Amino acid sequence: MPPLATPETHALHSTAADILTHLSRSQPAGVPHRIGNWNEEAVLYHERMTEFVKKYQSGEAEVARLRRRVGGARREQILSQTHSYNAPLMLQNLSTKTVLSVDVPEQPTDTYTLTTARETMPVVRCCWTFVLCDDNGNPIEDRHEYAHAHGSSIRYGDKVCILVEGLGDEPMYLKSAQTHLSTNISKYSKQQAVCVAAGRDYTAVWQLEHFELGERPEREGTGIDARHPVLIRHCLTGQCLASDGAYVVRNDFGLEYETTCHTYRHNGTRAELPQNAWFVRTAESVPVEGLQYFRNQGSQQGGSQNGQGRQGQGHLGGSGRYAYAGGRDKIWI
């Protein structure tokens, strides 16, 4: 049998009803502590949403900062029509079929790490400028004298600085250094690390070499070919720029591959492997699906293209060095 209503119980029920009405308003008051009733979670959720909206409108929310950072790094650029110095170009790895890119962190730092990404359009984070250097790593100031003697195109054997612009107040140079115990080691593969940083010194000097070991001496001094990959060798350590699909990096731009400074070699011939091979892409480069690079194929035929049994004999690269293989990944040559 329920207890009889008294003035005291009536006042208590009225107070409880007033509290529930107050908590269910469109903009309830803050909850300084756990109140232990069924409306508590709704109140706390509303407060979190209100705080998020304020931060988002003021540009302080994490999603807004992410959008600005990614949007700034993906501003479109215009590539050079030719393999020229001091003009934007892209570098695509033969092994991973991805392009060399900068992993822009959430907070600005002195150095940015590198990845290879599936960027198909030229954007700020994956456009690189080659600057010609002398044997000591100093930029050649008199471009007219060099152009008169050698031409203006990038050539095998040249020493260069490779830089990216648009990510900071000043250009950031591609750099690497010798590993020492726990320093200058990449995060995933534990190989020699590579990064971009402001300021130019000899750690930012690289040399371009032909990918084919047998043709390297005779090709030195000739212009690079869009249909043949190049080696980008670090002058200070002798290691080559590399990207390996076995080491996946998850960042704000998606799933990408780690980039290091490490020379992959064949156990028998000691020749460099496709992880070290890079195509220099210009605005005139065209995509070719399922294209793979083979050494010493001669007149041998490649595999089928897209599973349709069509054979290729490497007409794109000459000497049978290209063959078709299945897959949707594209090489721009």
C-alpha positions, 0 to 999 in steps of 0.5 A: 500500500503506497504511503499517504501524500504529505506536504513534505513528499509533494514538495520533494516530487515538485523539486525533482520535476523541476530538476528534470525539466531543467536538465532537458532544456535545449541548452542545459547547464554544465554538470560539474560532477557525476549526478547518476541519473538517466539524463546525464549522458545526454547532457554531457554529449550536448556539452561536447557537441557545443564545444566542438562546434565552437572549435570548428567555427573558430578553426581550432578543431582537429578536423579543421586543422587536418583539412587545412594541412592536407589541402595545403599539401595537395595544392595543384602544381604545373609540371615542366614540359622537359627534364630541366633544372629549376622546374617542378618534376615528379619522381615515381618509384618502379617497384611501388608504382608510387611517387615521392611525397612529403609526409606533412606532420600535424605540428610544424617541425624542422624535418619532414619524413618522406613516403611514396604515395598514390598521387596521380596529379602534381601537387605541392607535396610531390613536386620536386625541383632539381638544382645543379651543383658542382663537385663540392655540392655548391649550386652553379650560379652561372647557369648561362655558362653551363647551358652553353657548354652542356645544355639545360637538360638534366644529365646522367652523372650530374650532382644535384640538390633536390628540393620541395617548395610551398610547405614552409617559408623557405625551400626544404632540401632532400637530405640523408646522413650516415646512421649511428646507433639509434640516430638517422634510422627509419621507423619501420625498415630500420634503414638509413633515414631520409627527410626534407629540411631547410638549409643546404649542405653536403647532406643534400647533394645527390648524383643521378646515374643510369639504372642499367649497370652496364650502360652507366659509363657510356650514358654519363653526360647524356640527358636522362630519358623519360622511358628509363629509370634513374638511380638517385645516389646520396653523395655523402653515404653512397646509398640510393634513394629507395621505396619498398612496398613491404613497409606501409605507412599509415598517415593523414593522406592514407596508406603509403610506403616508407622511403629510405636511403638504402641500396637494394642489390641482386645477390648474384649480379650486385646490380641495383633492384627496382626499389632504387629505380625512379622515373622522372615524370614531366607534363608530357609523361603518359600513364601506362598500365601494368608496365614492369621493367626487366633486365636483359630480356632481349627479344623475350616476350613479357607476360599477359596484359590485364589477363587477356594474353596479349604479349609485349616485347618492350617497344617502349623502352628499347632493347626489350627492357619493358614487358607488360604485366597484369595490374592496375598500377600505372607508370608515367613515362 
